[in-house]
Amino acid sequence: MNALDTMRALASQGEVLNFAPGDFIFRTGEMGDCMFGVLDGTVELNWNDGLGHEQIQSGDVFGAGALVTPEHRRFGNARALTPCKLLVMNREKFLFAVQESPMFAIELLSAIDQRLRKLKDCTRMV
């Protein structure tokens, strides 16, 4: 199982959002109160005026900082590159998932670590 599988298991129908290509999911500076799992499609995250960016694919999660940081403001933009179907998890469901399935926290940390390693590989000086 991965973090998205746990999110899917806890989700109800109203927690799936659809975005068309080019739609913003969130923008820099907005208050964040949920994280997302990509069920279908590709999302681009960018920060520092586009100097930093990554693509989030189907099966990945993003935006978890909003659930662990008080008064969280989004650090960058998230925009749909393709038609996207996203699963949304709020703080209440997040805390329930961590309490009832401690492996969810490990799965989420693993997903974040994998993304961070990819970003480090991309920025490594040659």
Backbone as numpy.savetxt, mean C-alpha at the origin, in Angstrom:
# Nx Ny Nz CAx CAy CAz Cx Cy Cz
0.74 -17.70 2.85 -0.10 -16.51 2.85 0.77 -15.27 2.85
0.21 -14.19 2.34 0.90 -12.91 2.39 -0.04 -11.87 2.98
0.43 -10.64 3.12 -0.36 -9.58 3.75 -1.67 -9.34 3.02
-1.64 -9.39 1.68 -2.87 -9.17 0.91 -3.88 -10.28 1.16
-3.42 -11.51 1.30 -4.34 -12.62 1.60 -5.07 -12.38 2.91
-4.35 -11.91 3.92 -4.98 -11.62 5.21 -5.97 -10.47 5.07
-5.59 -9.43 4.34 -6.51 -8.31 4.11 -7.78 -8.81 3.43
-7.61 -9.66 2.43 -8.75 -10.19 1.68 -9.67 -11.00 2.60
-9.09 -11.77 3.49 -9.88 -12.61 4.40 -10.73 -11.77 5.35
-10.25 -10.58 5.70 -10.97 -9.73 6.65 -11.89 -8.71 5.98
-11.83 -8.62 4.67 -12.54 -7.55 3.95 -14.03 -7.83 3.80
-14.76 -6.74 3.67 -16.16 -6.82 3.27 -16.27 -6.14 1.90
-17.38 -6.31 1.25 -17.55 -5.82 -0.12 -17.25 -4.33 -0.30
-17.62 -3.50 0.65 -17.47 -2.06 0.50 -16.03 -1.58 0.56
-15.10 -2.49 0.82 -13.72 -2.09 0.97 -12.89 -2.25 -0.30
-13.55 -2.50 -1.43 -12.86 -2.59 -2.71 -13.16 -1.33 -3.51
-12.10 -0.66 -3.97 -12.25 0.55 -4.77 -11.65 0.33 -6.14
-12.27 0.94 -7.15 -11.78 0.85 -8.52 -11.25 2.21 -8.96
-10.13 2.19 -9.67 -9.51 3.41 -10.19 -9.20 3.23 -11.67
-9.42 4.28 -12.44 -9.08 4.28 -13.86 -7.63 4.74 -14.02
-6.99 4.40 -15.15 -5.63 4.87 -15.37 -5.54 6.39 -15.23
-4.55 6.85 -14.48 -4.36 8.28 -14.27 -5.01 8.81 -13.01
-5.96 8.06 -12.42 -6.61 8.50 -11.19 -5.61 8.50 -10.03
-5.68 9.55 -9.20 -4.87 9.59 -7.98 -5.59 8.83 -6.88
-4.86 8.00 -6.19 -5.38 7.27 -5.04 -5.17 8.13 -3.80
-4.01 8.76 -3.71 -3.76 9.80 -2.74 -2.64 10.70 -3.25
-2.52 11.88 -2.60 -1.50 12.86 -2.99 -0.65 13.24 -1.79
0.54 13.73 -2.10 1.47 14.19 -1.07 0.79 15.17 -0.12
0.97 14.95 1.18 0.46 15.87 2.18 -0.94 15.55 2.69
-1.68 14.69 1.99 -3.02 14.33 2.46 -2.92 13.49 3.73
-3.93 13.60 4.57 -4.01 12.74 5.75 -4.21 11.31 5.28
-3.52 10.39 5.91 -3.68 8.98 5.57 -4.34 8.23 6.71
-5.36 7.44 6.40 -6.04 6.67 7.44 -6.29 5.23 7.03
-5.63 4.78 5.94 -5.82 3.42 5.49 -4.61 2.96 4.68
-4.51 1.65 4.50 -3.52 1.08 3.60 -4.27 0.38 2.48
-3.55 0.00 1.45 -4.16 -0.58 0.25 -3.46 -1.87 -0.13
-4.23 -2.79 -0.69 -3.71 -3.99 -1.31 -4.16 -3.98 -2.76
-3.26 -4.28 -3.67 -3.57 -4.25 -5.10 -4.11 -5.62 -5.51
-5.42 -5.67 -5.79 -6.04 -6.90 -6.26 -5.78 -7.10 -7.74
-5.90 -6.02 -8.51 -5.64 -6.04 -9.95 -5.06 -4.70 -10.36
-4.10 -4.71 -11.28 -3.57 -3.48 -11.85 -2.20 -3.12 -11.33
-1.76 -1.91 -11.72 -0.45 -1.39 -11.35 -0.61 0.04 -10.85
0.01 0.32 -9.72 -0.02 1.65 -9.10 1.40 2.20 -9.10
1.53 3.48 -9.42 2.84 4.13 -9.32 2.86 5.00 -8.08
3.90 4.81 -7.26 4.16 5.68 -6.13 5.32 6.58 -6.52
5.21 7.88 -6.25 6.35 8.76 -6.49 6.44 9.79 -5.38
7.65 10.26 -5.14 7.91 11.20 -4.06 9.06 12.10 -4.48
9.29 13.15 -3.68 10.35 14.14 -3.97 10.19 14.70 -5.38
8.99 15.17 -5.69 8.70 15.75 -7.00 9.02 14.80 -8.14
8.78 13.52 -7.92 8.98 12.53 -8.99 10.39 11.98 -9.08
11.32 12.46 -8.24 12.69 11.94 -8.29 12.75 10.49 -7.83
11.89 10.13 -6.91 11.81 8.75 -6.46 10.49 8.15 -6.91
10.52 6.90 -7.35 9.27 6.26 -7.77 9.41 4.75 -7.75
8.29 4.08 -7.66 8.23 2.63 -7.77 6.85 2.22 -8.25
6.78 1.04 -8.84 5.50 0.51 -9.28 5.09 -0.62 -8.36
3.83 -0.56 -7.94 3.25 -1.56 -7.07 2.32 -2.42 -7.93
2.55 -3.72 -7.90 1.82 -4.65 -8.77 0.73 -5.39 -8.00
-0.08 -6.08 -8.75 -1.10 -6.96 -8.18 -0.44 -7.90 -7.18
-1.04 -8.02 -6.00 -0.50 -8.86 -4.94 0.29 -8.09 -3.89
0.65 -6.82 -4.19 1.43 -6.01 -3.27 0.52 -5.13 -2.40
1.08 -4.62 -1.32 0.37 -3.69 -0.43 1.19 -2.41 -0.30
0.52 -1.30 0.00 1.21 -0.03 0.19 0.38 0.88 1.08
1.04 1.89 1.64 0.35 2.88 2.46 0.20 2.50 3.92
0.94 1.49 4.38 0.79 1.02 5.76 1.25 2.05 6.79
2.11 2.97 6.40 2.56 4.00 7.32 1.42 4.78 7.94
0.33 4.89 7.19 -0.84 5.62 7.69 -1.47 4.94 8.90
-1.22 3.65 9.07 -1.84 2.91 10.17 -0.96 2.79 11.39
0.29 3.17 11.27 1.21 3.04 12.40 1.78 4.37 12.87
1.48 5.45 12.17 1.99 6.77 12.50 0.82 7.70 12.85
0.78 8.25 14.07 -0.29 9.18 14.42 -0.27 10.41 13.51
-1.43 10.92 13.18 -1.55 12.14 12.35 -0.73 12.02 11.07
-0.81 10.86 10.45 0.01 10.57 9.27 -0.37 11.43 8.06
0.63 11.99 7.43 0.47 12.69 6.15 1.17 11.86 5.08
0.53 11.72 3.93 1.13 10.94 2.85 2.41 11.60 2.38
3.45 10.78 2.20 4.76 11.26 1.83 4.89 11.48 0.32
4.06 10.80 -0.45 4.14 10.91 -1.91 2.77 10.74 -2.54
2.79 10.60 -3.85 1.56 10.40 -4.62 1.41 8.92 -4.99
0.18 8.47 -5.04 -0.13 7.14 -5.55 -1.14 7.34 -6.67
-0.80 6.79 -7.86 -1.64 6.99 -9.04 -1.78 5.67 -9.78
-2.99 5.39 -10.25 -3.23 4.18 -11.02 -2.60 4.32 -12.41
-1.76 3.34 -12.78 -1.19 3.33 -14.13 -2.08 2.56 -15.10
-2.78 1.57 -14.56 -3.71 0.74 -15.34 -5.04 0.74 -14.59
-6.08 0.17 -15.15 -7.29 0.01 -14.33 -6.91 -0.79 -13.07
-7.30 -0.28 -11.91 -6.90 -0.90 -10.65 -8.10 -1.22 -9.78
-8.01 -2.35 -9.12 -8.96 -2.73 -8.09 -8.14 -2.87 -6.81
-8.46 -2.01 -5.82 -7.69 -1.96 -4.58 -8.56 -2.34 -3.39
-7.98 -3.08 -2.49 -8.61 -3.42 -1.22 -8.12 -2.42 -0.18
-9.04 -1.86 0.58 -8.71 -0.83 1.57 -8.81 -1.42 2.97
-7.83 -1.12 3.81 -7.87 -1.57 5.21 -7.68 -0.35 6.11
-8.65 -0.12 7.00 -8.54 1.00 7.95 -7.80 0.54 9.22
-7.58 1.48 10.11 -6.81 1.19 11.33 -7.50 0.14 12.21
-8.81 0.22 12.32 -9.54 -0.74 13.15 -9.32 -2.17 12.65
-9.46 -2.39 11.34 -9.23 -3.73 10.78 -7.77 -4.13 10.88
-6.87 -3.15 10.72 -5.44 -3.42 10.83 -5.10 -3.93 12.23
-5.58 -3.23 13.27 -5.30 -3.65 14.64 -5.91 -5.01 14.94
-7.10 -5.27 14.41 -7.74 -6.58 14.57 -6.87 -7.65 13.91
-6.40 -7.38 12.69 -5.57 -8.35 11.96 -4.29 -8.67 12.72
-3.64 -7.64 13.27 -2.40 -7.85 14.01 -2.66 -8.65 15.29
-3.78 -8.35 15.95 -4.11 -9.05 17.19 -4.52 -10.50 16.94
-5.36 -10.71 15.96 -5.91 -12.04 15.72 -5.00 -12.93 14.88
-4.15 -12.31 14.08 -3.24 -13.06 13.22 -1.87 -12.40 13.25
-1.09 -12.66 14.32 0.21 -12.01 14.42 1.09 -12.20 13.19
0.88 -13.27 12.43 1.66 -13.48 11.21 1.40 -12.36 10.20
0.24 -11.71 10.30 -0.05 -10.59 9.39 1.04 -9.52 9.53
1.44 -9.22 10.75 2.47 -8.20 10.97 3.78 -8.64 10.32
4.13 -9.91 10.44 5.35 -10.44 9.82 5.23 -10.36 8.30
4.07 -10.75 7.76 3.86 -10.70 6.32 3.98 -9.27 5.80
3.42 -8.32 6.54 3.48 -6.92 6.14 4.92 -6.40 6.19
5.64 -6.72 7.26 7.04 -6.31 7.35 7.86 -6.93 6.23
7.58 -8.16 5.90 8.28 -8.83 4.80 8.03 -8.12 3.48
6.77 -7.75 3.22 6.42 -7.04 1.98 7.13 -5.69 1.92
7.15 -4.98 3.03 7.81 -3.67 3.07 9.32 -3.85 2.87
9.91 -4.87 3.51 11.33 -5.12 3.37 11.70 -5.44 1.92
10.89 -6.25 1.24 11.16 -6.59 -0.16 11.12 -5.34 -1.03
10.12 -4.47 -0.81 10.04 -3.23 -1.58 11.25 -2.34 -1.31
11.66 -2.24 -0.05 12.80 -1.41 0.30 14.08 -1.93 -0.35
14.25 -3.24 -0.36 15.43 -3.84 -1.00 15.46 -3.53 -2.50
14.31 -3.61 -3.15 14.24 -3.28 -4.58 14.62 -1.83 -4.82
14.10 -0.94 -3.96 14.45 0.48 -4.11 15.94 0.70 -3.89
16.52 0.04 -2.92 17.96 0.18 -2.68 18.76 -0.32 -3.87
18.33 -1.42 -4.47 19.01 -1.95 -5.66 18.95 -0.94 -6.80
17.82 -0.26 -6.94 17.64 0.71 -8.02 18.51 1.93 -7.84
18.82 2.27 -6.60 19.56 3.50 -6.34 21.02 3.26 -6.04
21.43 2.02 -6.06 22.83 1.68 -5.77 23.74 2.30 -6.84
24.80 2.90 -6.38 25.76 3.53 -7.30 26.55 2.43 -8.00
26.77 2.59 -9.28 27.55 1.59 -10.06 28.94 2.09 -10.29
